[in-house]
Amino acid sequence: MRPRPMHPDVRTFNGENAHNYLAFKINLRTKFTIDGNSYPDSSAKAYYIFSRLEGKASRRMLPWMEANGPTISYEGLMEAMDKAYLDADRQQRALVRINTMRQNNRDLDEFLDNFNKALLNTGGMDWHDDQKKSLLETAISLPLLQAMVRREQADLYNSYQPPPARATTDGPMDWEPTVAAVQQRRRATDN
């Protein structure tokens, strides 16, 4: 007897907006990681995926499902869906973007956030730290780069990331007394 799935069903994908496909794909991966025993083979996973398609996406994948009948597989369906919905040029565009990015007058934290997003889109988070540091050093502003020359070079790319924001624990705040507070003090001293 198959175990019942523990993870909720993946939201349906209608194919109207291809930008939603990557999230759909990752949600499927999560579902199969958690509930893998509920889908014992590749075809069971493929049929589950097809059940989570609706509208345009369902109509687009139906011919593939019919053509592959007895040989339907999770891998095959995901490959067909990747061809239909993934942006084939996304990684290439991100690579061009990361090679042409410049900090200019932007705040370093804001720039690092954009740089990391571009790096993630290229698949570059797995690159060696020396490659990532080199790309970053090419992109940051000249004054910042000149200031870094006098400092010891960081070994890891993550050393360039800003520290997480901390809550300040300064002393009591300096408050400006309100008109009402001043009047109350005056009355107290007059009595």
Backbone as a chain_set.jsonl record, in Angstrom:
{"seq": "MRPRPMHPDVRTFNGENAHNYLAFKINLRTKFTIDGNSYPDSSAKAYYIFSRLEGKASRRMLPWMEANGPTISYEGLMEAMDKAYLDADRQQRALVRINTMRQNNRDLDEFLDNFNKALLNTGGMDWHDDQKKSLLETAISLPLLQAMVRREQADLYNSYQPPPARATTDGPMDWEPTVAAVQQRRRATDN", "coords": {"N": [[0.838, -1.178, 0.0], [0.544, 2.175, -0.876], [2.008, 5.04, 0.723], [0.153, 7.807, 2.054], [0.198, 11.07, 0.598], [1.977, 13.712, 2.226], [2.629, 16.363, 1.891], [1.014, 19.324, 0.72], [-0.996, 19.52, -2.314], [0.509, 20.672, -5.337], [0.07, 23.932, -6.589], [-2.007, 24.567, -9.416], [-0.815, 24.955, -12.785], [-1.304, 27.13, -15.397], [-0.153, 27.976, -17.739], [-0.457, 30.471, -18.864], [1.21, 32.546, -18.089], [4.465, 32.377, -18.564], [6.468, 33.027, -16.817], [5.744, 32.034, -14.373], [6.382, 29.407, -14.439], [8.909, 28.391, -13.521], [8.726, 28.548, -10.712], [6.595, 26.766, -10.371], [7.837, 24.413, -11.23], [9.841, 24.108, -9.263], [8.229, 23.814, -7.021], [7.07, 21.36, -7.644], [9.337, 19.723, -7.497], [9.862, 19.954, -4.782], [7.531, 18.756, -3.741], [7.861, 16.093, -4.663], [10.197, 15.422, -3.373], [9.457, 15.419, -0.691], [7.175, 13.739, -0.67], [7.954, 11.467, -2.063], [7.673, 8.637, -1.818], [4.998, 8.246, -2.231], [4.641, 8.39, -4.882], [5.618, 6.099, -6.713], [7.026, 5.551, -9.098], [8.481, 6.834, -12.16], [6.496, 7.329, -14.086], [4.195, 7.673, -12.521], [4.774, 10.073, -11.271], [4.812, 11.725, -13.522], [2.125, 11.595, -14.364], [0.938, 12.78, -12.148], [1.998, 15.376, -12.36], [0.811, 16.175, -14.797], [-1.811, 16.237, -13.941], [-1.795, 18.553, -12.498], [-1.788, 20.546, -14.292], [-3.573, 22.976, -16.183], [-5.981, 24.442, -18.439], [-4.392, 26.325, -20.945], [-1.79, 25.227, -20.586], [-2.306, 22.529, -20.086], [-3.538, 21.795, -22.498], [-1.375, 22.207, -24.184], [0.503, 20.27, -23.387], [-0.857, 17.905, -23.688], [-0.729, 16.58, -26.315], [1.905, 15.596, -26.162], [1.723, 13.846, -23.984], [-0.092, 11.962, -25.03], [1.369, 11.004, -27.227], [3.519, 9.753, -26.001], [2.481, 7.753, -24.49], [2.829, 4.626, -23.253], [5.451, 4.988, -22.453], [5.692, 7.151, -20.821], [7.342, 9.47, -18.782], [8.609, 11.078, -15.83], [10.963, 12.58, -16.166], [10.961, 12.931, -18.966], [8.558, 14.389, -19.395], [9.123, 16.695, -17.892], [11.29, 17.675, -19.337], [10.038, 18.266, -21.788], [8.266, 20.236, -20.903], [10.079, 22.135, -19.964], [11.223, 22.943, -22.39], [9.003, 24.133, -23.508], [8.295, 26.187, -21.714], [10.452, 27.357, -20.272], [12.712, 30.074, -20.388], [14.927, 30.063, -22.8], [17.044, 31.745, -23.331], [17.544, 33.05, -20.999], [19.651, 32.514, -19.144], [21.882, 33.2, -20.691], [21.394, 35.94, -21.197], [21.542, 36.879, -18.569], [24.203, 36.347, -18.025], [25.509, 38.075, -19.809], [24.563, 40.438, -18.722], [25.722, 40.399, -16.131], [28.373, 40.633, -16.769], [28.481, 43.178, -17.754], [27.561, 44.861, -15.821], [27.694, 47.738, -13.707], [28.529, 49.538, -10.793], [28.424, 52.319, -10.478], [26.886, 55.192, -9.228], [25.312, 53.975, -7.367], [24.14, 52.756, -4.193], [26.171, 50.556, -2.303], [25.09, 48.244, -1.014], [22.604, 47.961, -2.311], [23.517, 47.597, -4.921], [24.994, 45.199, -4.613], [22.912, 43.442, -4.027], [21.493, 43.408, -6.486], [23.56, 42.456, -8.103], [24.001, 39.907, -7.019], [21.532, 38.71, -7.622], [21.675, 38.643, -10.422], [23.895, 36.987, -10.651], [22.863, 34.646, -9.568], [20.917, 34.055, -11.518], [22.551, 33.35, -13.631], [23.502, 30.98, -12.867], [25.748, 31.174, -11.489], [26.321, 31.11, -8.764], [27.503, 28.818, -7.931], [30.017, 28.966, -8.936], [33.601, 29.242, -8.683], [35.003, 31.055, -5.936], [36.999, 32.923, -6.649], [36.355, 33.595, -9.304], [33.849, 34.847, -8.981], [34.55, 36.985, -7.3], [36.284, 38.378, -8.99], [34.548, 39.213, -11.06], [32.879, 40.863, -9.54], [34.687, 42.81, -8.605], [35.317, 44.029, -10.977], [32.977, 45.289, -11.5], [32.377, 47.107, -9.443], [32.475, 50.525, -8.202], [35.074, 52.86, -9.129], [36.238, 54.586, -7.058], [35.606, 53.059, -4.758], [36.918, 50.684, -5.343], [39.569, 51.616, -5.378], [39.837, 52.288, -2.686], [39.767, 49.775, -1.639], [42.19, 48.715, -2.371], [44.101, 49.283, -0.486], [43.43, 47.571, 1.496], [43.366, 44.282, 2.98], [42.9, 41.486, 0.881], [39.862, 39.699, 0.589], [39.26, 36.236, 1.147], [37.004, 34.769, 0.487], [34.065, 35.011, -1.535], [31.687, 35.626, -0.211], [32.576, 37.246, 1.809], [32.443, 39.78, 0.892], [29.892, 40.565, 1.211], [27.442, 42.626, 2.798], [27.241, 42.997, 6.389], [24.563, 41.531, 8.32], [21.798, 43.614, 9.153], [21.7, 45.143, 12.329], [19.882, 45.573, 15.347], [19.879, 48.655, 16.992], [21.346, 49.378, 20.132], [21.509, 51.649, 21.625], [21.661, 54.209, 24.179], [19.064, 55.826, 26.178], [16.591, 57.6, 24.312], [16.864, 60.939, 23.095], [14.492, 63.159, 23.846], [12.436, 65.717, 22.63], [10.795, 68.004, 24.587], [7.268, 68.251, 24.686], [4.873, 70.891, 24.121], [2.822, 70.645, 25.97], [4.094, 69.149, 27.985], [6.04, 70.965, 28.876], [4.419, 73.026, 29.842], [3.177, 71.657, 31.93], [5.354, 71.16, 33.633], [5.991, 73.784, 34.321], [3.709, 74.539, 35.753], [3.975, 72.833, 37.907], [6.301, 73.799, 39.136], [5.487, 76.346, 39.78], [3.643, 75.996, 41.793]], "CA": [[0.0, 0.0, 0.0], [1.284, 3.443, -0.978], [1.728, 6.016, 1.783], [-0.584, 9.007, 1.632], [1.054, 12.266, 0.523], [1.948, 14.595, 3.394], [2.751, 17.737, 1.407], [-0.18, 19.688, -0.059], [-0.868, 19.506, -3.772], [1.116, 21.832, -5.99], [-0.917, 24.764, -7.293], [-2.054, 24.286, -10.846], [-0.116, 25.855, -13.704], [-2.17, 27.25, -16.572], [0.632, 28.29, -18.929], [-0.72, 31.826, -19.363], [2.387, 33.365, -17.81], [5.615, 31.47, -18.494], [7.307, 33.402, -15.67], [5.324, 31.231, -13.221], [6.772, 28.013, -14.629], [10.041, 27.99, -12.688], [8.194, 28.312, -9.36], [5.827, 25.523, -10.476], [8.807, 23.318, -11.321], [10.48, 23.944, -7.953], [7.202, 23.263, -6.133], [6.971, 19.928, -7.957], [10.529, 19.075, -6.939], [9.628, 19.896, -3.333], [6.485, 17.744, -3.526], [8.404, 14.748, -4.872], [11.209, 15.178, -2.343], [8.76, 15.115, 0.56], [6.218, 12.641, -0.849], [8.465, 10.562, -3.094], [7.154, 7.271, -1.679], [3.613, 8.211, -2.699], [4.721, 8.334, -6.349], [6.692, 5.098, -6.727], [7.837, 5.48, -10.315], [8.555, 8.028, -12.987], [5.217, 7.594, -14.759], [3.26, 8.193, -11.516], [5.112, 11.49, -11.116], [4.39, 12.42, -14.744], [0.67, 11.736, -14.333], [0.627, 13.788, -11.129], [2.309, 16.686, -12.954], [-0.22, 16.507, -15.778], [-3.039, 16.568, -13.203], [-1.635, 19.893, -11.945], [-1.858, 21.483, -15.417], [-4.93, 23.323, -16.596], [-6.081, 25.414, -19.522], [-3.413, 26.362, -22.031], [-0.681, 24.305, -20.305], [-2.822, 21.171, -20.266], [-3.705, 21.585, -23.949], [-0.057, 22.183, -24.825], [1.214, 19.041, -23.034], [-1.676, 16.739, -24.025], [-0.17, 15.794, -27.424], [3.105, 14.895, -25.697], [1.252, 12.735, -23.145], [-0.669, 10.944, -25.912], [2.424, 10.431, -28.072], [4.459, 8.963, -25.211], [1.696, 6.717, -23.822], [3.4, 3.667, -22.304], [6.81, 5.356, -22.022], [5.636, 8.441, -20.122], [8.248, 9.553, -17.634], [8.767, 12.372, -15.166], [12.065, 13.29, -16.822], [10.527, 13.304, -20.311], [7.565, 15.462, -19.316], [9.791, 17.92, -17.44], [12.088, 18.169, -20.467], [9.098, 18.877, -22.74], [7.754, 21.474, -20.305], [11.187, 23.097, -19.97], [11.32, 23.492, -23.753], [7.826, 24.956, -23.777], [8.073, 27.318, -20.808], [11.651, 28.03, -19.766], [13.337, 31.049, -21.273], [16.206, 29.473, -23.192], [18.088, 32.772, -23.357], [17.624, 33.708, -19.687], [20.989, 32.39, -18.576], [22.804, 33.97, -21.529], [21.151, 37.361, -20.921], [22.063, 37.17, -17.229], [25.664, 36.332, -18.117], [25.881, 39.349, -20.437], [24.267, 41.498, -17.749], [26.694, 40.404, -15.031], [29.657, 41.093, -17.308], [28.406, 44.603, -18.101], [27.054, 45.628, -14.67], [28.578, 48.693, -13.051], [27.908, 50.12, -9.606], [28.25, 53.761, -10.665], [26.601, 55.938, -7.996], [24.366, 53.236, -6.523], [24.538, 52.287, -2.875], [26.82, 49.25, -2.436], [24.166, 47.17, -0.63], [21.635, 47.816, -3.405], [24.239, 47.028, -6.054], [25.301, 43.794, -4.31], [21.667, 42.693, -4.154], [21.269, 43.213, -7.925], [24.655, 41.627, -8.611], [23.742, 38.529, -6.591], [20.4, 38.202, -8.404], [22.198, 38.322, -11.756], [24.77, 35.829, -10.477], [21.974, 33.506, -9.375], [20.293, 33.751, -12.808], [23.526, 32.733, -14.534], [23.969, 29.727, -12.283], [27.094, 31.494, -11.044], [26.55, 30.972, -7.325], [28.354, 27.635, -7.74], [31.341, 29.221, -9.484], [34.674, 29.415, -7.703], [34.993, 32.399, -5.344], [37.88, 33.828, -7.399], [35.615, 34.088, -10.468], [32.821, 35.782, -8.522], [35.231, 38.193, -6.813], [36.807, 39.098, -10.147], [33.411, 39.884, -11.69], [32.432, 41.929, -8.648], [35.686, 43.878, -8.589], [35.207, 44.722, -12.257], [31.715, 46.024, -11.54], [32.215, 48.146, -8.419], [32.946, 51.857, -8.591], [36.516, 53.091, -9.036], [36.656, 55.035, -5.721], [35.526, 51.945, -3.821], [38.002, 49.77, -5.704], [40.82, 52.223, -4.909], [39.857, 52.163, -1.226], [40.006, 48.362, -1.32], [43.581, 48.378, -2.678], [44.865, 49.382, 0.752], [42.944, 46.572, 2.443], [43.685, 42.882, 2.715], [41.902, 40.861, 0.024], [39.05, 38.644, 1.202], [39.419, 34.936, 0.499], [35.723, 34.252, 0.038], [33.136, 35.962, -2.142], [30.706, 36.045, 0.799], [33.173, 38.281, 2.662], [32.083, 41.072, 0.31], [28.497, 40.854, 1.506], [27.303, 43.47, 3.991], [26.754, 42.254, 7.553], [23.123, 41.73, 8.519], [21.455, 44.799, 9.95], [21.48, 44.84, 13.741], [19.109, 46.573, 16.08], [20.757, 49.482, 17.815], [21.084, 49.289, 21.568], [21.996, 52.889, 22.208], [21.008, 54.631, 25.412], [17.721, 56.386, 26.01], [16.464, 58.584, 23.236], [16.713, 62.337, 23.478], [13.171, 63.603, 23.446], [12.11, 67.136, 22.723], [9.553, 68.086, 25.357], [6.137, 68.855, 23.988], [4.347, 72.1, 24.753], [2.049, 70.209, 27.136], [5.036, 68.742, 29.033], [6.664, 72.184, 29.397], [3.395, 73.701, 30.641], [2.97, 70.865, 33.137], [6.507, 71.422, 34.497], [5.853, 75.159, 34.823], [2.669, 74.537, 36.78], [4.506, 72.13, 39.078], [7.268, 74.672, 39.811], [4.766, 77.521, 40.274], [2.886, 75.62, 42.997]], "C": [[0.889, 1.25, 0.0], [0.977, 4.346, 0.204], [0.983, 7.221, 1.213], [0.377, 10.19, 1.577], [0.871, 13.145, 1.76], [1.91, 16.067, 2.959], [1.506, 18.088, 0.596], [0.088, 19.638, -1.565], [-0.241, 20.801, -4.265], [0.001, 22.611, -6.683], [-0.866, 24.459, -8.779], [-1.316, 25.364, -11.636], [-0.939, 25.914, -14.973], [-1.424, 27.635, -17.847], [0.415, 29.68, -19.488], [0.489, 32.741, -19.183], [3.578, 32.438, -17.592], [6.539, 31.796, -17.323], [6.96, 32.588, -14.424], [5.825, 29.79, -13.306], [7.895, 27.575, -13.691], [9.596, 27.716, -11.252], [7.387, 27.017, -9.331], [6.771, 24.324, -10.468], [9.473, 23.053, -9.963], [9.479, 23.391, -6.941], [6.992, 21.774, -6.384], [8.146, 19.166, -7.356], [10.381, 18.916, -5.42], [8.623, 18.798, -3.0], [7.068, 16.344, -3.637], [9.521, 14.417, -3.883], [10.538, 14.748, -1.045], [7.896, 13.864, 0.432], [6.66, 11.622, -1.885], [7.898, 9.159, -3.025], [5.714, 7.141, -2.148], [3.535, 8.12, -4.221], [5.881, 7.397, -6.679], [7.539, 5.042, -7.991], [7.695, 6.762, -11.12], [7.219, 8.352, -13.663], [4.18, 8.133, -13.772], [3.511, 9.685, -11.291], [4.63, 12.288, -12.326], [2.873, 12.623, -14.757], [0.241, 12.749, -13.265], [0.863, 15.189, -11.702], [1.209, 17.098, -13.924], [-1.529, 16.878, -15.075], [-2.985, 17.972, -12.602], [-1.581, 20.956, -13.05], [-3.314, 21.764, -15.726], [-4.864, 24.287, -17.767], [-5.039, 25.227, -20.61], [-2.278, 25.354, -21.816], [-1.111, 22.858, -20.524], [-2.974, 20.852, -21.759], [-2.358, 21.466, -24.654], [0.673, 20.863, -24.57], [0.442, 17.774, -23.403], [-1.126, 15.948, -25.212], [1.08, 15.009, -27.003], [2.7, 13.681, -24.863], [0.697, 11.613, -24.016], [0.407, 10.252, -26.738], [3.348, 9.505, -27.295], [3.793, 7.873, -24.391], [2.408, 5.827, -22.82], [4.79, 4.054, -21.791], [6.846, 6.702, -21.297], [6.557, 8.399, -18.915], [8.271, 10.979, -17.093], [9.812, 13.201, -15.901], [11.654, 13.789, -18.204], [9.534, 14.455, -20.304], [8.22, 16.768, -18.871], [10.648, 18.52, -18.558], [11.191, 18.869, -21.486], [8.56, 20.201, -22.191], [8.839, 22.546, -20.244], [11.32, 23.754, -21.341], [10.173, 24.45, -24.039], [7.796, 26.242, -22.949], [9.314, 28.009, -20.259], [12.2, 28.971, -20.818], [14.736, 30.539, -21.597], [17.345, 30.482, -23.14], [18.297, 33.454, -22.006], [19.036, 33.685, -19.124], [21.998, 33.221, -19.374], [22.642, 35.47, -21.29], [21.715, 37.753, -19.558], [23.584, 37.209, -17.241], [26.173, 37.629, -18.753], [25.673, 40.483, -19.437], [25.325, 41.552, -16.658], [28.062, 40.882, -15.506], [29.658, 42.581, -17.643], [27.887, 45.469, -16.954], [28.121, 46.563, -14.121], [27.821, 49.315, -11.886], [27.54, 51.575, -9.831], [27.976, 54.439, -9.328], [25.64, 55.209, -7.059], [24.984, 52.866, -5.182], [25.101, 50.865, -3.019], [25.876, 48.111, -2.081], [23.146, 46.896, -1.733], [22.303, 47.155, -4.61], [24.538, 45.542, -5.819], [24.063, 42.918, -4.43], [21.374, 42.395, -5.625], [22.326, 42.298, -8.533], [24.414, 40.159, -8.254], [22.565, 37.911, -7.333], [20.864, 37.801, -9.8], [23.089, 37.087, -11.69], [23.942, 34.557, -10.314], [21.339, 33.084, -10.695], [21.257, 33.113, -13.8], [23.908, 31.34, -14.079], [25.338, 29.92, -11.662], [27.346, 31.381, -9.559], [27.441, 29.767, -7.026], [29.758, 27.837, -8.294], [32.347, 29.372, -8.35], [34.664, 30.859, -7.212], [35.872, 33.387, -6.101], [37.173, 34.415, -8.618], [34.588, 35.136, -10.047], [33.449, 37.086, -8.034], [35.744, 39.03, -7.976], [35.691, 39.865, -10.86], [32.937, 41.062, -10.843], [33.403, 43.097, -8.658], [35.69, 44.671, -9.888], [33.998, 45.654, -12.257], [31.624, 47.168, -10.536], [32.879, 49.448, -8.847], [34.442, 52.01, -8.34], [36.933, 53.601, -7.655], [36.623, 53.906, -4.684], [36.643, 50.951, -4.088], [39.346, 50.317, -5.224], [40.938, 52.132, -3.39], [40.174, 50.73, -0.813], [41.46, 47.968, -1.557], [44.408, 48.369, -1.399], [44.461, 48.322, 1.775], [43.359, 45.176, 2.019], [42.55, 42.266, 1.896], [41.166, 39.745, 0.764], [39.247, 37.348, 0.43], [38.123, 34.451, -0.132], [34.846, 35.356, -0.531], [32.158, 36.489, -1.098], [31.259, 37.097, 1.75], [32.833, 39.677, 2.152], [30.652, 41.476, 0.661], [28.402, 41.702, 2.765], [26.827, 42.634, 5.168], [25.265, 42.491, 7.721], [22.873, 42.931, 9.426], [21.165, 44.376, 11.384], [20.655, 45.953, 14.361], [20.069, 47.369, 16.949], [20.349, 49.351, 19.269], [21.664, 50.514, 22.256], [21.194, 53.209, 23.461], [19.644, 55.215, 25.144], [17.717, 57.483, 24.952], [16.347, 59.985, 23.82], [15.375, 62.815, 22.944], [13.063, 65.11, 23.588], [10.813, 67.224, 23.525], [8.457, 68.76, 24.537], [5.689, 70.091, 24.75], [3.601, 71.717, 26.028], [2.979, 69.821, 28.283], [5.695, 69.957, 29.665], [5.67, 72.919, 30.294], [3.159, 72.968, 31.955], [4.119, 71.093, 34.121], [6.405, 72.81, 35.124], [4.836, 75.223, 35.96], [3.182, 73.887, 38.063], [5.484, 73.01, 39.84], [6.597, 75.914, 40.378], [4.04, 77.214, 41.582], [3.777, 75.382, 44.132]], "O": [[1.846, 1.358, 0.768], [-0.169, 4.423, 0.648], [1.161, 7.597, 0.054], [1.272, 10.301, 2.415], [-0.238, 13.302, 2.271], [1.247, 16.897, 3.581], [0.993, 17.244, -0.139], [1.231, 19.703, -2.018], [-0.435, 21.871, -3.689], [-0.897, 22.024, -7.287], [0.188, 24.134, -9.326], [-1.21, 26.515, -11.212], [-1.245, 24.881, -15.568], [-2.011, 27.62, -18.929], [1.035, 30.044, -20.487], [0.757, 33.602, -20.021], [3.683, 31.789, -16.551], [7.308, 30.941, -16.884], [7.783, 32.462, -13.518], [5.703, 29.036, -12.341], [7.828, 26.484, -13.124], [10.047, 26.746, -10.642], [7.483, 26.251, -8.371], [6.523, 23.337, -9.776], [9.644, 21.9, -9.568], [9.847, 22.58, -6.091], [6.762, 21.012, -5.445], [7.97, 18.093, -6.778], [10.73, 17.88, -4.854], [8.842, 18.005, -2.084], [6.795, 15.494, -2.789], [9.759, 13.245, -3.592], [10.998, 13.821, -0.379], [7.887, 13.022, 1.329], [5.822, 10.981, -2.518], [7.662, 8.541, -4.063], [5.257, 6.034, -2.434], [2.482, 7.808, -4.778], [7.003, 7.853, -6.9], [8.661, 4.536, -7.957], [6.899, 7.644, -10.797], [6.857, 9.521, -13.795], [3.361, 8.972, -14.148], [2.569, 10.462, -11.139], [4.104, 13.391, -12.178], [2.392, 13.697, -15.118], [-0.72, 13.491, -13.467], [0.026, 16.078, -11.546], [0.729, 18.231, -13.882], [-2.27, 17.734, -15.556], [-4.023, 18.523, -12.235], [-1.353, 22.132, -12.768], [-4.178, 20.904, -15.555], [-3.819, 24.872, -18.048], [-4.835, 24.128, -21.124], [-1.852, 24.695, -22.765], [-0.36, 22.059, -21.084], [-2.586, 19.777, -22.218], [-2.221, 20.707, -25.614], [1.391, 20.383, -25.447], [1.018, 16.686, -23.431], [-1.06, 14.722, -25.122], [1.28, 13.879, -27.448], [3.274, 12.604, -25.021], [0.981, 10.44, -23.772], [0.356, 9.036, -26.925], [3.904, 8.568, -27.868], [4.471, 7.143, -23.669], [2.579, 6.212, -21.664], [5.254, 3.5, -20.794], [7.905, 7.318, -21.174], [6.561, 7.445, -18.137], [7.99, 11.944, -17.805], [9.586, 14.369, -16.22], [11.954, 14.924, -18.576], [9.644, 15.384, -21.103], [7.909, 17.831, -19.409], [10.716, 19.741, -18.701], [11.536, 19.938, -21.989], [8.417, 21.172, -22.935], [8.559, 23.727, -20.447], [11.507, 24.966, -21.443], [10.348, 25.455, -24.727], [7.323, 27.273, -23.427], [9.224, 29.155, -19.817], [12.148, 28.676, -22.012], [15.627, 30.584, -20.749], [18.497, 30.103, -22.925], [19.142, 34.342, -21.886], [19.554, 34.71, -18.681], [22.868, 33.869, -18.793], [23.634, 36.193, -21.191], [22.296, 38.828, -19.406], [24.188, 38.021, -16.54], [27.154, 38.209, -18.288], [26.509, 41.379, -19.321], [25.782, 42.635, -16.295], [28.821, 41.469, -14.735], [30.722, 43.18, -17.799], [27.784, 46.687, -17.101], [29.303, 46.219, -14.076], [26.624, 49.585, -11.982], [26.467, 52.019, -9.423], [28.754, 54.279, -8.388], [25.204, 55.779, -6.059], [26.197, 52.688, -5.064], [24.56, 50.062, -3.779], [25.859, 47.099, -2.78], [22.86, 45.741, -2.05], [21.73, 46.266, -5.239], [24.357, 44.723, -6.719], [24.151, 41.777, -4.883], [21.044, 41.262, -5.975], [22.016, 41.461, -9.382], [24.602, 39.274, -9.09], [22.588, 36.72, -7.644], [20.489, 36.741, -10.303], [23.039, 36.237, -12.579], [24.289, 33.512, -10.865], [21.23, 31.89, -10.973], [20.828, 32.408, -14.713], [24.561, 30.598, -14.813], [26.019, 28.946, -11.34], [28.486, 31.541, -9.123], [28.068, 29.712, -5.968], [30.609, 26.962, -8.136], [31.974, 29.601, -7.2], [34.357, 31.777, -7.971], [35.533, 34.567, -6.191], [37.359, 35.589, -8.939], [34.469, 36.186, -10.679], [32.938, 38.168, -8.322], [35.648, 40.257, -7.95], [35.866, 41.028, -11.221], [32.632, 42.131, -11.371], [32.983, 44.253, -8.713], [36.028, 45.854, -9.895], [33.998, 46.682, -12.933], [30.864, 48.112, -10.755], [33.73, 49.468, -9.737], [35.003, 51.371, -7.45], [37.911, 53.092, -7.109], [37.509, 53.811, -3.835], [37.25, 50.433, -3.151], [40.174, 49.561, -4.716], [42.032, 51.92, -2.868], [40.776, 50.498, 0.235], [41.921, 46.976, -0.992], [45.31, 47.546, -1.244], [45.102, 48.199, 2.819], [43.662, 44.925, 0.853], [41.376, 42.498, 2.185], [41.779, 38.948, 1.474], [39.385, 37.359, -0.793], [38.145, 33.794, -1.173], [34.882, 36.495, -0.065], [31.833, 37.677, -1.101], [30.49, 37.774, 2.432], [32.924, 40.65, 2.901], [30.255, 42.617, 0.426], [29.187, 41.523, 3.697], [26.089, 41.666, 4.98], [24.752, 43.533, 7.312], [23.645, 43.214, 10.343], [20.477, 43.384, 11.626], [20.724, 47.112, 13.951], [20.971, 46.805, 17.569], [19.168, 49.229, 19.595], [22.238, 50.417, 23.341], [20.187, 52.567, 23.759], [19.121, 55.122, 24.033], [18.706, 58.183, 24.74], [15.797, 60.178, 24.904], [15.158, 62.867, 21.733], [13.548, 65.693, 24.557], [9.828, 66.577, 23.17], [8.704, 69.712, 23.797], [6.088, 70.303, 25.895], [3.732, 72.389, 27.051], [2.687, 70.129, 29.439], [5.893, 69.98, 30.88], [6.03, 73.381, 31.376], [2.96, 73.606, 32.989], [3.881, 71.209, 35.323], [6.696, 72.99, 36.306], [5.063, 75.867, 36.984], [2.864, 74.332, 39.165], [5.503, 72.98, 41.071], [7.081, 76.483, 41.357], [3.85, 78.115, 42.398], [3.313, 75.057, 45.224]]}, "num_chains": 1, "name": "protein.A"}
